Amino acid sequence: MVSSFTDRFDGAQFSQAIKSPCVVISTSNLTLSGEQTVNSVAVVEGDRALVNGQTDQTENGIYVVETGEWVRAPDFDGARDIVDGTLVTVKKTTGMNFFYQLDGTNPILIGTSNIVFLAANDPNVSYPIIQREIDNSLTVDDINDSYEVDTALRHGAAGDGAASDVVAVQQMFTALGSAHGKATFNPGYTFYIPSTVSFDIDQLTVIADGAKLTSNTDGIMFELNSGSDLTDITSMNNTLNREVRWFGGHFVNTNATKTASVALNGTLFRQIIIEPEVIEGFWKGCNLAGRDTMRFNNGRYYNNIFSIYIPADLMGTHSQHLGLTLDGVHFSGGSILETFCVIRGSVSNIDIGRGSFNFGGVNNATGVLIDNVSAFETNTDYTIGGYWENVVTGCKCIYFKNSNATYQFLNIDIDNNHFNTNATGHICVDMENCRNVRYGVNRFRQTATSTSPVNFDDNCLDIEFSRGNWFSALWPTYDTATKRSEVTFLPEIRPQTGANNVANYDGDSFSTTTATIDMSSAISAIFPPEGNPTGYMIGVQAMDSGSAAAAAGACRLRFAKTSAIGAANTNDAKLLDLAGTPNDNRVGGSFYVPADENGDIYIDIAATGASTMDIWLTVDAVYM
């Protein structure tokens, strides 16, 4: 099934597999404008409506209700938004269906192709009872839905958030058998799950879009593979075909004790795809492990101690995971936050991108912890990108923890990150025993009192920072100076105001003179610990008490790489000419000035008299 993601600005799911819920479906021709009543449901501005009864079927599709003319929804107005089989849930359709599936021939072109949605399930159709349902104490009256697409309400769930729905939900999964099942939590209902629902179904798809799943106990809500021996290699190999896909659902745990509560728990999957709407209030939101592909797409995880936990201990000595993707996942920290995402054991091919990590001001928390606790050599290929904010004291955004010194983390790409941090004592990226590391395009926004944007231990090798890295206050640090030789350093730093003042050129007075400015001392707070800069963006302001009467060239500043300046505009010389300007009137400019091999620059001052010229210099960017 094609995956989806949620746009952070429009709030819509841009997917081909399953769309965000609609409030109603039309079955007859509509005037596509204004607030109105559709199938006994009053739709208002901002509602999503599934239009399916137009005389001109090219007009069908998902619309956003407006007081004026309706507009197609942003996830249903483009060439790549729909395919044959796209699913849509409809929430407020009493007597109608819950799921509708697009029926057509690819490619389906919006505005050109006929668009028709057929019922994917029909709660009004009766089916013969079979022995497996009799064994599960079901009656003919319970059989009001298709067998392969089962719903919680079919099995007697109240869905009111008060009465326990455990028995009904357990019956729903048990009735599906051991393979090829589709389970549905009906949208618009709240299912109360105070104890564990267990099942072990291969090629299972769970649809919970628009449904709420709640618990007030400190335990597992859903156990996804209840019958497996988690440490037996034979059992593990026999279950490599297990595939589970879970779409939607707002999971909530309200119990104050959080030592064992888990929303989704399981291991030994060949493929698992998780796309919840929200998971909040758990000890571990998802505690899952797989041998092949694990995908977490979209979704928001809020106020969990651990939001996503990929365990090594669930699989004993066989904890080798071969692929993990977090795509468009958004994490928000509450007061109980410890780590958003924990990846333990030997995990290769990790791809984390297009998500956000809001620490919420919680001290000593970690964003992504990758811990190589297992005796497997293949800890390779990592790509991590995201937006990190409200990072405070003691926090680490990304932490490669070397618990098994025998093997290194290999082939790491830290790219497309924005670290927005605002307190002391934190680290954006902490790396232990990492090799072949590339920092692509990253923005490190910190205060001058922060601990370090990036830290490397003595076992890190082959590190490259591209010129696309941007530091606002501090440079990376190293456990010992000898490890600096392992770093190729090409980024720039754009200091915050105050840290970029050049010492001895902060309104100081000068006569005619020349000097080489020792930049390692003049800007010590931002001078890089590794290598020497190749140049600087210099901000200049100057004034002279005799500039008004000065002849051309008799009152000026020049900057260059070395003392061999020559003519004013040769050898990369930069000129600020004050001649003819009013006395004691500030004149300013900004220049790129190349540095010599020591990272220093040369200044040539022509003043009109003794100490008549006042000069202010700032460094607006340092280039490596």
C-alpha positions as CSV (number, residue, x, y, z in Angstrom):
1,M,0.0,0.0,0.0
2,V,1.3,3.4,-0.9
3,S,2.2,5.4,2.2
4,S,1.0,8.9,3.1
5,F,2.1,11.9,5.0
6,T,0.4,14.8,6.7
7,D,1.1,18.3,5.4
8,R,2.1,20.5,8.4
9,F,0.5,23.6,6.9
10,D,-2.8,22.4,5.4
11,G,-3.3,19.6,7.9
12,A,-4.5,17.2,5.2
13,Q,-3.1,13.7,4.5
14,F,-1.5,13.8,1.1
15,S,-1.7,10.1,0.2
16,Q,-2.9,7.7,-2.4
17,A,-3.7,4.9,0.0
18,I,-6.2,6.4,2.5
19,K,-7.6,9.9,2.9
20,S,-8.4,11.9,6.0
21,P,-12.0,11.4,7.0
22,C,-15.0,13.1,5.4
23,V,-18.0,14.1,7.5
24,V,-20.6,13.0,4.8
25,I,-21.0,11.4,1.4
26,S,-23.5,12.6,-1.2
27,T,-25.5,10.2,-3.3
28,S,-27.3,12.7,-5.6
29,N,-26.4,15.7,-7.6
30,L,-25.4,18.7,-5.4
31,T,-24.9,22.4,-6.0
32,L,-21.2,22.7,-5.0
33,S,-21.5,25.9,-3.0
34,G,-22.6,27.2,0.3
35,E,-23.3,25.5,3.7
36,Q,-26.1,23.0,3.2
37,T,-27.6,19.7,4.4
38,V,-26.3,16.5,2.7
39,N,-27.9,13.1,3.6
40,S,-29.4,14.6,6.8
41,V,-26.0,16.0,7.8
42,A,-25.5,19.8,8.1
43,V,-22.1,20.6,6.6
44,V,-20.4,23.9,7.4
45,E,-17.4,25.8,6.3
46,G,-14.2,23.8,6.6
47,D,-15.9,20.3,6.6
48,R,-14.6,17.7,4.2
49,A,-17.4,16.2,2.0
50,L,-17.1,13.2,-0.3
51,V,-19.1,14.1,-3.4
52,N,-20.2,10.9,-5.2
53,G,-23.5,11.6,-6.9
54,Q,-22.9,14.3,-9.5
55,T,-24.5,13.9,-12.9
56,D,-21.1,14.8,-14.4
57,Q,-19.0,12.2,-12.6
58,T,-15.8,14.1,-13.3
59,E,-17.0,16.5,-10.6
60,N,-17.0,13.8,-7.9
61,G,-14.3,13.7,-5.2
62,I,-13.4,15.3,-1.9
63,Y,-14.3,18.9,-1.4
64,V,-13.8,21.4,1.4
65,V,-17.1,23.1,2.2
66,E,-17.1,26.9,1.8
67,T,-19.7,29.6,2.3
68,G,-19.2,30.3,-1.4
69,E,-18.0,27.9,-4.1
70,W,-16.7,24.6,-2.7
71,V,-13.0,23.8,-3.5
72,R,-11.4,20.4,-4.0
73,A,-9.5,19.2,-0.9
74,P,-5.7,19.7,-1.1
75,D,-5.2,15.9,-1.0
76,F,-7.7,15.4,-3.9
77,D,-6.7,18.0,-6.5
78,G,-3.5,16.8,-8.1
79,A,-2.3,14.3,-10.6
80,R,-0.7,12.1,-7.9
81,D,-3.4,12.2,-5.2
82,I,-5.5,9.3,-6.2
83,V,-5.3,5.8,-7.8
84,D,-7.7,3.0,-8.3
85,G,-8.4,1.6,-4.8
86,T,-7.9,4.9,-2.8
87,L,-9.9,4.6,0.5
88,V,-12.0,7.3,2.1
89,T,-13.7,7.1,5.5
90,V,-17.0,8.8,6.1
91,K,-18.0,9.7,9.7
92,K,-21.6,10.9,9.9
93,T,-23.5,8.6,7.6
94,T,-26.2,6.9,9.7
95,G,-27.4,3.9,7.7
96,M,-24.7,4.4,5.2
97,N,-21.2,2.9,5.0
98,F,-18.0,3.7,6.7
99,F,-15.5,3.1,3.9
100,Y,-15.6,3.9,0.3
101,Q,-13.1,2.8,-2.4
102,L,-12.3,4.6,-5.6
103,D,-13.2,2.4,-8.6
104,G,-11.5,3.3,-11.8
105,T,-8.7,2.6,-14.3
106,N,-5.3,4.3,-13.7
107,P,-4.3,6.9,-14.4
108,I,-7.2,8.8,-12.9
109,L,-7.1,12.5,-13.9
110,I,-9.0,14.9,-11.6
111,G,-11.4,17.0,-13.7
112,T,-11.1,14.6,-16.7
113,S,-11.7,11.1,-15.6
114,N,-15.1,9.8,-14.2
115,I,-14.7,9.4,-10.4
116,V,-16.9,6.8,-8.7
117,F,-16.6,5.5,-5.1
118,L,-18.1,2.1,-4.2
119,A,-18.8,0.9,-0.7
120,A,-15.8,-1.0,0.7
121,N,-18.0,-2.5,3.5
122,D,-21.8,-2.6,4.0
123,P,-23.2,-2.8,7.5
124,N,-26.7,-3.5,6.3
125,V,-25.8,-6.8,4.4
126,S,-26.3,-10.1,6.3
127,Y,-23.9,-13.0,5.8
128,P,-24.3,-16.6,6.8
129,I,-22.8,-17.6,10.1
130,I,-19.9,-19.9,9.9
131,Q,-18.4,-22.4,12.4
132,R,-15.5,-20.1,13.4
133,E,-18.0,-17.4,14.5
134,I,-20.1,-19.9,16.3
135,D,-17.0,-21.0,18.2
136,N,-16.5,-17.4,19.2
137,S,-20.1,-17.2,20.6
138,L,-21.4,-15.0,17.8
139,T,-25.0,-15.1,16.6
140,V,-26.6,-14.5,13.2
141,D,-27.5,-11.0,14.4
142,D,-23.8,-10.3,14.8
143,I,-23.0,-11.0,11.2
144,N,-23.8,-7.6,9.6
145,D,-20.6,-6.9,7.8
146,S,-18.3,-8.6,5.2
147,Y,-16.1,-11.3,6.8
148,E,-12.7,-10.1,5.5
149,V,-13.4,-6.4,6.5
150,D,-14.5,-6.7,10.1
151,T,-15.6,-3.9,12.4
152,A,-15.6,-3.6,16.2
153,L,-19.3,-2.5,16.3
154,R,-20.3,-5.7,14.5
155,H,-19.1,-7.7,17.5
156,G,-21.0,-5.6,20.0
157,A,-18.6,-2.9,21.0
158,A,-20.3,0.0,22.7
159,G,-17.8,2.6,21.4
160,D,-18.9,5.1,24.1
161,G,-15.6,5.4,25.9
162,A,-17.2,4.2,29.2
163,A,-18.1,0.5,28.8
164,S,-15.2,-1.9,28.2
165,D,-14.9,-3.0,24.5
166,V,-12.1,-5.5,25.1
167,V,-14.4,-8.6,24.5
168,A,-15.9,-7.3,21.3
169,V,-12.5,-6.1,19.9
170,Q,-10.9,-9.4,20.8
171,Q,-13.7,-11.2,19.0
172,M,-13.1,-9.0,16.0
173,F,-9.5,-10.0,15.7
174,T,-10.1,-13.7,16.6
175,A,-12.8,-14.0,13.9
176,L,-10.3,-12.9,11.3
177,G,-8.2,-16.1,11.7
178,S,-4.5,-16.2,11.2
179,A,-4.0,-14.4,7.9
180,H,-5.4,-11.9,5.4
181,G,-7.6,-9.9,7.7
182,K,-8.9,-6.3,7.8
183,A,-10.1,-4.9,11.1
184,T,-11.9,-1.6,11.4
185,F,-12.5,0.6,14.4
186,N,-15.5,2.6,13.3
187,P,-14.7,6.3,12.9
188,G,-16.4,8.7,15.3
189,Y,-16.5,6.2,18.2
190,T,-14.4,5.9,21.4
191,F,-13.3,2.3,22.2
192,Y,-12.4,1.7,25.8
193,I,-9.6,-0.9,26.1
194,P,-8.7,-1.4,29.8
195,S,-6.9,-4.7,29.3
196,T,-4.8,-6.3,26.6
197,V,-6.2,-7.4,23.2
198,S,-3.9,-10.1,21.7
199,F,-3.8,-11.5,18.2
200,D,-1.3,-13.1,15.8
201,I,-2.4,-12.4,12.2
202,D,-0.3,-12.4,9.1
203,Q,-1.0,-9.8,6.4
204,L,-3.3,-7.9,8.8
205,T,-4.6,-4.4,8.0
206,V,-6.1,-2.3,10.8
207,I,-8.1,0.8,10.0
208,A,-8.8,3.2,12.9
209,D,-9.0,6.5,11.1
210,G,-11.3,8.8,13.1
211,A,-11.6,6.4,16.1
212,K,-10.3,6.9,19.6
213,L,-8.8,4.1,21.6
214,T,-8.5,4.7,25.4
215,S,-7.2,3.0,28.5
216,N,-6.7,3.9,32.1
217,T,-4.6,0.9,33.1
218,D,-0.8,0.6,33.2
219,G,-0.5,-2.3,30.7
220,I,-0.3,-3.3,27.0
221,M,-3.3,-2.2,24.9
222,F,-2.7,-4.3,21.8
223,E,-0.3,-7.3,21.6
224,L,0.3,-7.8,17.9
225,N,1.9,-11.3,18.0
226,S,0.7,-13.1,21.1
227,G,1.9,-16.6,20.4
228,S,5.6,-16.3,19.4
229,D,8.6,-17.5,21.3
230,L,10.6,-14.4,21.1
231,T,14.0,-16.0,21.7
232,D,13.7,-19.1,19.6
233,I,15.4,-18.8,16.1
234,T,13.1,-21.4,14.6
235,S,10.0,-19.5,15.7
236,M,11.6,-16.3,14.4
237,N,12.3,-17.8,10.9
238,N,8.8,-19.3,10.7
239,T,7.2,-15.8,11.2
240,L,9.2,-13.8,8.7
241,N,6.2,-13.5,6.5
242,R,4.2,-11.6,9.1
243,E,3.0,-8.3,7.8
244,V,1.0,-5.8,9.8
245,R,-0.3,-2.4,8.7
246,W,-2.1,-0.1,11.2
247,F,-3.6,3.1,9.9
248,G,-5.1,5.8,12.1
249,G,-6.4,5.9,15.7
250,H,-6.1,8.3,18.6
251,F,-4.5,6.3,21.4
252,V,-4.8,7.7,24.9
253,N,-3.7,6.4,28.3
254,T,-4.8,8.3,31.4
255,N,-3.2,6.2,34.1
256,A,-0.8,8.2,36.2
257,T,1.6,5.2,36.7
258,K,3.6,4.6,33.6
259,T,5.9,1.6,33.9
260,A,4.3,-0.9,31.6
261,S,1.7,0.8,29.4
262,V,2.1,0.3,25.7
263,A,-0.2,1.2,22.8
264,L,1.2,-1.3,20.2
265,N,3.5,-4.1,21.3
266,G,5.1,-6.9,19.2
267,T,8.1,-8.3,17.5
268,L,9.2,-10.7,14.7
269,F,7.6,-8.9,11.8
270,R,8.9,-9.0,8.2
271,Q,7.1,-5.8,7.5
272,I,5.2,-3.4,9.8
273,I,3.7,-0.1,8.9
274,I,2.3,2.2,11.6
275,E,0.4,5.4,10.8
276,P,-1.5,6.5,13.9
277,E,-3.2,9.8,14.3
278,V,-2.1,10.4,17.9
279,I,-0.4,8.3,20.6
280,E,-0.3,10.0,24.0
281,G,0.3,9.2,27.7
282,F,2.1,5.9,27.5
283,W,5.3,4.4,29.0
284,K,6.0,3.3,25.4
285,G,3.8,4.4,22.5
286,C,5.1,1.7,20.1
287,N,7.3,-1.2,21.4
288,L,7.9,-3.0,18.1
289,A,10.7,-5.0,16.4
290,G,11.0,-6.4,12.9
291,R,13.5,-8.3,10.8
292,D,13.0,-6.5,7.5
293,T,11.0,-3.3,7.1
294,M,9.6,-1.1,9.9
295,R,7.9,2.1,8.8
296,F,6.4,4.8,11.0
297,N,4.6,7.3,8.8
298,N,3.0,10.6,10.0
299,G,1.3,10.7,13.3
300,R,1.9,12.7,16.4
301,Y,3.3,11.3,19.6
302,Y,2.7,13.4,22.7
303,N,3.6,13.1,26.4
304,N,5.0,9.6,26.3
305,I,8.1,8.5,28.3
306,F,9.3,6.7,25.1
307,S,7.2,7.3,22.0
308,I,8.8,4.8,19.6
309,Y,10.9,2.0,21.1
310,I,12.8,-0.5,18.9
311,P,14.0,-3.1,21.4
312,A,16.9,-5.5,21.4
313,D,15.7,-7.5,24.4
314,L,12.5,-8.7,22.8
315,M,14.5,-10.7,20.3
316,G,17.1,-12.1,22.6
317,T,20.4,-12.6,20.8
318,H,18.8,-12.3,17.4
319,S,18.2,-8.5,17.5
320,Q,19.2,-7.6,14.0
321,H,16.8,-5.2,12.3
322,L,17.3,-4.6,8.6
323,G,15.3,-1.4,7.9
324,L,13.6,1.4,9.8
325,T,11.9,4.5,8.4
326,L,10.3,7.4,10.3
327,D,8.7,9.7,7.8
328,G,6.9,12.9,8.7
329,V,6.5,11.8,12.4
330,H,5.9,14.6,14.9
331,F,7.0,14.3,18.5
332,S,5.9,16.6,21.4
333,G,7.4,16.3,24.9
334,G,5.3,16.4,28.0
335,S,6.6,16.4,31.6
336,I,7.3,12.7,31.6
337,L,9.5,12.7,28.4
338,E,12.7,10.7,28.5
339,T,13.4,9.8,24.8
340,F,11.2,10.2,21.8
341,C,12.7,7.4,19.7
342,V,14.9,4.6,21.1
343,I,16.6,2.2,18.6
344,R,18.5,-0.6,20.3
345,G,20.3,-3.6,18.9
346,S,21.8,-3.9,15.5
347,V,19.7,-1.7,13.1
348,S,20.8,-0.9,9.6
349,N,19.2,1.3,7.0
350,I,17.6,3.9,9.3
351,D,15.9,6.8,7.5
352,I,14.4,9.6,9.7
353,G,13.1,12.6,7.9
354,R,10.5,15.3,7.5
355,G,9.5,15.2,11.2
356,S,9.7,17.4,14.2
357,F,10.9,17.0,17.8
358,N,9.5,19.5,20.3
359,F,11.2,18.8,23.7
360,G,8.8,21.1,25.4
361,G,11.5,22.5,27.8
362,V,12.0,19.1,29.5
363,N,15.5,18.8,30.9
364,N,17.8,15.8,30.3
365,A,15.7,14.3,27.5
366,T,16.9,12.7,24.2
367,G,15.4,12.9,20.8
368,V,16.7,9.9,18.9
369,L,18.9,7.4,20.8
370,I,20.7,4.8,18.6
371,D,22.3,2.2,20.9
372,N,24.4,-0.7,19.4
373,V,23.9,-3.1,22.3
374,S,24.0,-6.3,20.2
375,A,26.8,-8.4,18.9
376,F,26.1,-7.7,15.2
377,E,28.6,-6.0,13.0
378,T,26.1,-4.4,10.6
379,N,25.3,-1.0,12.2
380,T,25.3,0.8,8.9
381,D,23.6,3.4,6.8
382,Y,21.8,6.1,8.8
383,T,20.1,9.3,7.4
384,I,18.6,11.7,10.0
385,G,16.9,15.0,9.4
386,G,14.2,17.0,11.3
387,Y,13.2,20.1,13.1
388,W,14.3,20.2,16.8
389,E,13.0,22.9,19.1
390,N,12.7,23.9,22.8
391,V,15.9,21.9,23.6
392,V,17.1,22.7,27.1
393,T,19.6,21.8,29.8
394,G,21.0,18.2,29.6
395,C,19.2,17.3,26.4
396,K,20.7,15.5,23.3
397,C,18.8,15.7,20.0
398,I,20.7,12.8,18.3
399,Y,22.8,10.4,20.3
400,F,24.8,7.5,18.8
401,K,25.6,5.5,22.0
402,N,28.5,3.0,21.8
403,S,27.4,0.2,24.2
404,N,29.3,-2.4,22.2
405,A,32.8,-1.2,21.5
406,T,33.6,-4.0,19.1
407,Y,31.6,-2.5,16.2
408,Q,31.2,1.0,14.9
409,F,28.3,3.0,13.5
410,L,29.1,3.3,9.8
411,N,27.9,5.6,7.0
412,I,26.0,8.3,8.7
413,D,24.3,11.2,7.0
414,I,23.1,14.1,9.2
415,D,21.2,16.3,6.7
416,N,18.3,18.7,6.6
417,N,18.2,19.4,10.3
418,H,17.2,22.7,12.0
419,F,18.4,22.7,15.7
420,N,16.6,25.5,17.5
421,T,18.0,25.4,21.0
422,N,18.0,27.9,23.8
423,A,19.7,26.8,27.0
424,T,23.0,25.8,28.5
425,G,24.3,22.2,28.8
426,H,22.9,20.5,25.8
427,I,24.3,18.8,22.7
428,C,22.6,18.7,19.3
429,V,24.5,15.6,18.1
430,D,26.6,13.3,20.3
431,M,28.6,10.7,18.4
432,E,30.5,7.7,19.9
433,N,32.5,5.3,17.7
434,C,31.1,6.6,14.4
435,R,32.9,6.3,11.1
436,N,32.3,7.8,7.6
437,V,30.0,10.6,8.8
438,R,28.7,13.4,6.6
439,Y,27.0,16.6,7.7
440,G,25.1,17.9,4.7
441,V,22.9,21.0,5.1
442,N,22.1,21.7,8.8
443,R,21.3,24.8,10.8
444,F,22.6,24.9,14.4
445,R,20.9,27.8,16.2
446,Q,22.3,28.1,19.7
447,T,23.1,30.6,22.3
448,A,26.7,31.5,23.1
449,T,26.4,29.7,26.5
450,S,25.3,26.3,25.0
451,T,27.5,23.3,25.5
452,S,28.2,22.1,22.0
453,P,26.4,21.6,18.7
454,V,28.2,18.4,17.9
455,N,30.6,16.3,20.0
456,F,32.8,13.4,18.8
457,D,34.6,10.9,21.0
458,D,38.1,9.5,20.3
459,N,36.8,6.6,18.3
460,C,35.1,8.7,15.6
461,L,36.8,8.7,12.2
462,D,36.3,10.2,8.7
463,I,34.0,13.1,9.4
464,E,33.0,15.7,6.9
465,F,31.1,19.0,7.3
466,S,30.0,20.5,4.1
467,R,29.7,24.2,3.5
468,G,25.9,23.9,3.9
469,N,26.3,23.8,7.7
470,W,25.4,26.9,9.6
471,F,26.4,27.6,13.2
472,S,25.1,30.5,15.2
473,A,27.4,30.5,18.2
474,L,29.6,27.5,18.7
475,W,31.7,25.0,16.8
476,P,31.8,21.2,17.2
477,T,34.0,19.8,20.0
478,Y,36.2,16.8,20.4
479,D,37.2,14.6,23.4
480,T,40.9,15.2,22.5
481,A,42.7,17.5,20.1
482,T,44.2,14.5,18.2
483,K,40.8,13.6,16.8
484,R,40.5,16.9,14.9
485,S,42.6,15.4,12.2
486,E,39.7,13.2,11.3
487,V,37.5,16.1,10.4
488,T,37.1,17.8,7.0
489,F,35.6,21.1,7.9
490,L,33.9,23.4,5.3
491,P,30.9,25.0,7.1
492,E,30.3,28.6,8.0
493,I,29.3,30.2,11.3
494,R,27.0,33.2,11.5
495,P,27.4,34.4,15.1
496,Q,24.7,36.0,17.3
497,T,25.0,39.7,18.1
498,G,27.6,40.3,20.8
499,A,29.7,37.2,20.1
500,N,30.9,38.7,16.8
501,N,32.5,41.9,18.0
502,V,36.2,42.1,17.0
503,A,38.3,42.9,20.1
504,N,40.1,46.3,20.1
505,Y,37.9,47.4,17.2
506,D,34.8,48.2,19.2
507,G,34.7,52.0,18.9
508,D,38.5,52.3,19.6
509,S,40.3,55.4,18.2
510,F,43.1,55.1,15.7
511,S,45.8,57.2,13.9
512,T,47.2,56.2,10.5
513,T,48.6,52.7,10.9
514,T,48.6,49.1,9.5
515,A,48.2,45.9,11.4
516,T,47.6,42.1,11.0
517,I,44.5,41.3,13.2
518,D,45.0,38.0,15.1
519,M,41.5,36.7,14.6
520,S,42.0,33.7,17.0
521,S,42.2,36.3,19.8
522,A,40.0,39.0,18.4
523,I,37.0,36.6,18.0
524,S,38.1,33.9,20.4
525,A,34.5,32.9,21.3
526,I,33.6,31.9,17.7
527,F,37.0,31.1,16.2
528,P,36.9,27.4,15.1
529,P,38.7,24.8,17.1
530,E,39.4,22.8,14.0
531,G,41.5,24.4,11.2
532,N,41.7,28.0,10.2
533,P,39.0,30.1,8.4
534,T,39.5,30.9,4.7
535,G,37.7,34.3,5.1
536,Y,35.2,36.4,6.9
537,M,32.2,38.6,6.2
538,I,33.3,41.8,7.9
539,G,30.9,44.5,9.0
540,V,32.6,47.9,9.2
541,Q,31.6,51.3,10.7
542,A,34.0,54.2,11.0
543,M,34.1,58.0,11.5
544,D,36.8,60.6,11.5
545,S,36.8,64.1,13.0
546,G,38.5,65.6,9.9
547,S,36.9,63.6,7.1
548,A,35.0,66.5,5.6
549,A,38.1,68.3,4.4
550,A,40.1,65.2,3.6
551,A,41.4,64.6,0.0
552,A,40.5,61.4,-1.8
553,G,42.3,58.5,-0.3
554,A,43.5,60.5,2.7
555,C,40.8,59.2,5.0
556,R,40.0,55.5,4.5
557,L,40.1,51.9,5.6
558,R,41.4,49.0,3.5
559,F,41.2,45.2,4.3
560,A,43.0,42.4,2.6
561,K,44.5,38.9,3.1
562,T,48.1,40.2,3.6
563,S,50.1,43.4,3.8
564,A,50.8,43.2,0.0
565,I,47.7,45.3,-0.7
566,G,49.0,47.4,-3.6
567,A,46.4,49.5,-5.3
568,A,43.1,50.0,-3.5
569,N,41.2,47.5,-5.6
570,T,43.8,44.9,-6.2
571,N,44.8,41.7,-4.3
572,D,41.3,41.3,-2.8
573,A,41.5,44.7,-1.1
574,K,38.2,46.1,0.3
575,L,37.9,49.9,0.6
576,L,35.8,52.1,2.9
577,D,36.4,55.7,1.9
578,L,35.5,58.4,4.4
579,A,37.0,61.4,2.5
580,G,34.4,64.2,2.0
581,T,31.9,62.8,4.5
582,P,30.7,65.1,7.3
583,N,33.1,65.1,10.3
584,D,32.3,62.5,13.0
585,N,29.6,60.9,10.8
586,R,29.6,57.1,10.7
587,V,30.1,55.4,7.4
588,G,29.5,51.7,7.1
589,G,29.9,48.7,4.8
590,S,30.1,45.0,4.6
591,F,32.9,43.0,2.8
592,Y,34.1,39.5,2.3
593,V,37.8,39.5,3.3
594,P,40.0,36.5,2.6
595,A,42.2,35.2,5.4
596,D,45.8,34.2,5.4
597,E,47.1,30.7,6.3
598,N,46.6,31.5,10.0
599,G,43.1,32.7,9.6
600,D,44.2,36.4,10.1
601,I,43.4,39.5,8.1
602,Y,45.2,42.8,7.3
603,I,43.9,46.3,8.0
604,D,45.3,49.6,6.5
605,I,44.1,52.8,8.3
606,A,44.5,56.3,6.9
607,A,43.3,58.8,9.5
608,T,43.3,62.6,9.3
609,G,45.2,63.0,12.5
610,A,46.2,61.5,15.8
611,S,43.5,59.2,17.1
612,T,40.9,60.9,14.9
613,M,39.3,57.8,13.5
614,D,36.9,55.5,15.5
615,I,36.4,52.0,14.1
616,W,33.8,49.3,14.8
617,L,34.3,45.8,13.3
618,T,32.1,42.8,13.5
619,V,32.3,39.3,12.0
620,D,29.0,38.4,10.4
621,A,30.2,35.1,9.0
622,V,33.2,32.8,9.3
623,Y,34.0,30.7,6.3
624,M,36.1,27.5,6.4
